[in-house]
Amino acid sequence: MTATATTNQMLVRNEERPDAELRLFCFPFAGSSAQLFLRWGDYVPDWIEVSGFEMPGHGRRLCESTAIGDQTEAATYIADALMPLMDRPYALFGHCLGAALAYEATRILQSRGAPQPLHLFSSGARAPHLGLPIANVNEMNDEEFIEHFGNVYGAPLGLLNDPVMRPYVLPMVRADATMTQNYHYDPGPPVTYGITAVAGEDDPDVELEHLDEWRQHTTASVSTRLYPGNHFFFVEGAPQLLSDFTDELEPQLA
């Protein structure tokens, strides 16, 4: 699959920084939008340009096309979209499904001989071979599905509970949930970039030992950290998170 959307459709940012030394591409969790990252540029120095990556059928692309429900198709879409944006060093951030897809996209790029990121920041995600923990959502009806996401993950449910928006939003959330449930790791060569794996201290499904397992997937260094909060700790914790990420990225550009 080839990425045919324009850069402006795929990337969400509060400002372009033409002179930035590094691009940081951010991938949201299942059922969410790149609007999550709209203000993240406020928390990093001018030498970093932060862009949220909006997949088809999400956020402002909700009515543009159907959400992708297959991990290989999604990862290929991301890899295709990133290819024209490698005119400068780049790093990736992803939360949960977003981390898995970002990682899988770099494996595709590696197979093409394309430039690899300086770093991957994986948030709320176990190492790839451990899968992405999620209930069997495919057997849930719509009401059970929505209740599950609210009760288990504390996910924001405003649009899913809106009778006008639900028909538009629910198919996208279900496609992402199915991709999460079906995510699988196919063994292959390790990547060559550094990885920072983080999670919330109160995340019910991701513990420090799961983060340590990322060491199996790269020939470079891996660091792990836990932050206060639940599975969605990174939303309110963005300022501290990005400060820590900046500290890790700066020496790599020297």
C-alpha positions in Angstrom: 0.0 0.0 0.0 1.3 3.4 -0.9 0.8 6.5 1.2 -1.2 8.9 -1.0 -2.4 11.5 1.6 -0.5 14.8 1.7 2.0 15.5 4.5 -0.5 18.1 5.9 -3.1 15.4 6.2 -0.9 12.9 7.9 1.0 15.2 10.3 -0.5 17.1 13.2 1.7 19.8 14.8 1.3 23.2 16.4 4.0 24.7 14.3 6.5 23.8 11.6 10.2 24.2 12.4 12.1 24.3 9.1 15.4 24.8 10.9 14.9 22.0 13.4 17.7 19.5 13.5 15.5 16.5 14.3 11.9 15.3 13.6 10.0 13.5 16.3 7.1 11.5 14.9 4.5 10.4 17.4 1.9 7.6 17.1 -1.2 7.5 19.3 -2.8 4.5 21.0 -5.6 2.5 19.5 -8.8 4.4 18.9 -7.2 7.8 19.4 -6.0 10.7 17.3 -2.7 12.5 16.6 -4.4 15.5 18.1 -3.0 14.1 21.4 0.4 15.5 20.4 -0.7 19.0 19.1 0.9 20.9 22.0 4.0 18.6 22.5 6.1 21.1 20.6 5.7 23.4 23.5 7.7 21.0 25.7 10.8 20.6 23.6 13.5 23.0 22.4 13.4 24.6 18.9 15.8 22.0 17.5 13.1 19.3 17.7 10.0 19.4 15.5 7.2 17.3 16.9 4.5 15.8 14.6 1.7 13.5 15.5 1.1 10.9 12.8 -2.6 10.7 11.8 -3.6 7.3 10.3 -6.4 7.0 7.8 -9.9 7.1 9.3 -8.7 8.8 12.5 -9.0 12.3 13.9 -9.4 14.9 11.2 -9.1 12.1 8.6 -12.2 10.3 10.1 -14.4 10.8 7.1 -11.5 10.7 4.5 -11.1 7.0 4.4 -11.6 3.7 6.3 -9.3 2.8 9.2 -6.7 0.2 8.5 -7.2 -3.0 10.4 -4.2 -5.1 9.5 -0.8 -4.5 11.1 1.3 -5.2 8.0 -0.8 -2.8 5.9 -0.6 -0.2 8.7 3.2 -0.5 9.2 3.7 -0.4 5.4 1.6 2.7 5.2 3.7 4.4 7.9 7.0 3.3 6.2 5.8 4.7 2.9 4.8 8.0 4.5 8.1 8.4 6.3 10.3 7.9 3.3 10.0 11.4 1.9 10.5 12.9 5.4 14.1 11.6 6.0 15.9 14.7 5.0 17.1 15.1 8.5 17.6 12.8 11.6 14.3 11.5 13.1 13.1 9.7 16.2 9.8 8.0 16.9 7.4 7.9 19.9 4.5 5.5 20.1 2.0 4.5 22.8 0.8 0.9 23.0 -0.4 0.0 19.5 1.3 3.1 18.3 4.7 1.8 19.6 4.2 -1.6 17.9 3.4 0.0 14.6 6.3 2.5 14.8 8.6 -0.4 15.5 7.2 -2.6 12.7 7.5 0.4 10.2 11.2 0.7 11.0 11.7 -3.0 10.3 10.3 -2.4 6.9 12.5 0.6 6.4 15.5 -1.4 7.5 14.7 -4.1 4.9 14.6 -1.3 2.2 18.0 0.1 3.3 16.3 3.4 4.3 17.7 5.5 7.2 16.8 4.2 10.6 15.6 6.5 13.4 18.0 7.8 16.0 15.8 6.4 18.7 12.4 4.8 19.5 10.5 5.8 22.6 8.0 3.1 23.4 5.3 3.9 25.9 2.9 1.5 27.5 3.9 -1.4 25.3 5.5 -4.7 26.1 8.4 -5.9 24.0 7.1 -7.1 20.6 7.4 -10.8 21.2 5.2 -10.5 24.2 2.3 -9.1 22.2 -0.2 -6.4 23.2 -2.4 -7.4 26.0 -6.1 -6.9 25.3 -9.3 -8.9 25.9 -11.1 -10.7 23.2 -12.9 -7.6 22.0 -14.0 -9.3 18.8 -16.6 -11.3 20.7 -18.0 -8.2 22.5 -21.1 -6.4 21.3 -20.8 -2.6 21.0 -22.0 -1.8 24.5 -19.7 -4.4 26.1 -16.8 -3.1 24.0 -17.3 0.5 25.1 -17.8 -0.5 28.7 -14.7 -2.6 28.7 -12.4 0.2 27.4 -13.8 2.6 30.0 -13.6 0.3 33.0 -10.3 -1.5 32.2 -8.2 1.3 30.7 -9.9 4.4 31.9 -10.1 5.4 28.2 -11.9 8.7 27.3 -15.3 7.7 25.9 -16.9 11.0 25.0 -17.3 10.4 21.3 -18.2 6.7 21.7 -21.1 7.7 24.1 -22.3 10.4 21.7 -25.2 9.0 19.6 -24.3 11.3 16.7 -20.6 10.5 16.6 -20.7 6.8 17.6 -21.4 5.5 14.1 -18.4 7.3 12.7 -16.0 6.6 15.6 -16.8 3.1 16.7 -15.7 1.3 13.5 -12.3 3.0 13.7 -11.9 2.1 17.4 -12.9 -1.5 16.6 -10.5 -1.7 13.7 -7.6 -0.5 16.0 -8.7 -2.9 18.8 -8.8 -5.8 16.4 -5.3 -4.9 15.1 -4.1 -4.8 18.8 -5.7 -8.2 19.5 -4.2 -9.7 16.4 -0.7 -8.1 16.7 2.0 -10.7 16.3 5.8 -10.5 16.1 7.5 -12.3 13.2 11.2 -13.0 14.2 13.8 -11.2 12.2 17.0 -9.2 12.5 17.2 -6.8 15.4 17.0 -3.1 14.7 20.1 -0.9 15.2 18.8 2.1 17.1 18.5 2.8 20.8 15.2 2.2 22.5 13.7 3.8 25.6 10.7 1.8 27.0 8.5 3.5 29.5 5.2 2.8 31.2 2.9 4.0 34.1 3.5 2.6 37.5 -0.1 1.6 37.8 -0.5 0.2 34.3 -2.3 -3.2 34.9 -0.7 -4.9 31.9 2.8 -3.5 31.4 5.5 -4.0 34.1 9.2 -3.2 34.2 10.1 -6.8 33.3 8.0 -6.4 30.1 10.0 -3.3 29.2 13.3 -4.9 29.8 12.5 -7.5 27.1 12.9 -4.8 24.4 16.7 -5.6 24.8 16.1 -8.6 22.6 15.1 -6.5 19.6 18.0 -4.1 19.1 21.8 -4.2 18.9 21.9 -0.7 20.6 21.2 0.3 24.1 17.9 0.1 25.9 16.7 2.1 28.9 13.6 1.6 30.9 11.6 3.8 33.3 8.3 3.9 35.1 6.4 7.1 35.6 3.5 7.9 38.0 0.1 7.1 36.6 -1.9 4.4 34.8 -1.8 3.2 31.2 -2.4 6.8 30.0 0.2 8.4 32.2 1.9 10.0 29.2 -1.0 12.4 28.5 -0.7 14.5 31.7 3.0 13.6 32.1 4.0 14.9 28.7 6.2 17.8 30.0 8.4 15.6 32.1 8.4 12.8 29.6 9.6 15.1 26.8 12.2 16.7 29.0 13.7 13.3 29.6 13.5 12.3 25.9 15.2 15.6 25.0 18.1 14.7 27.3 18.5 11.4 25.6 18.3 12.8 22.1 20.7 15.7 22.4 23.9 13.8 22.7 23.0 11.7 19.7 23.0 14.8 17.5 26.4 16.0 18.7 
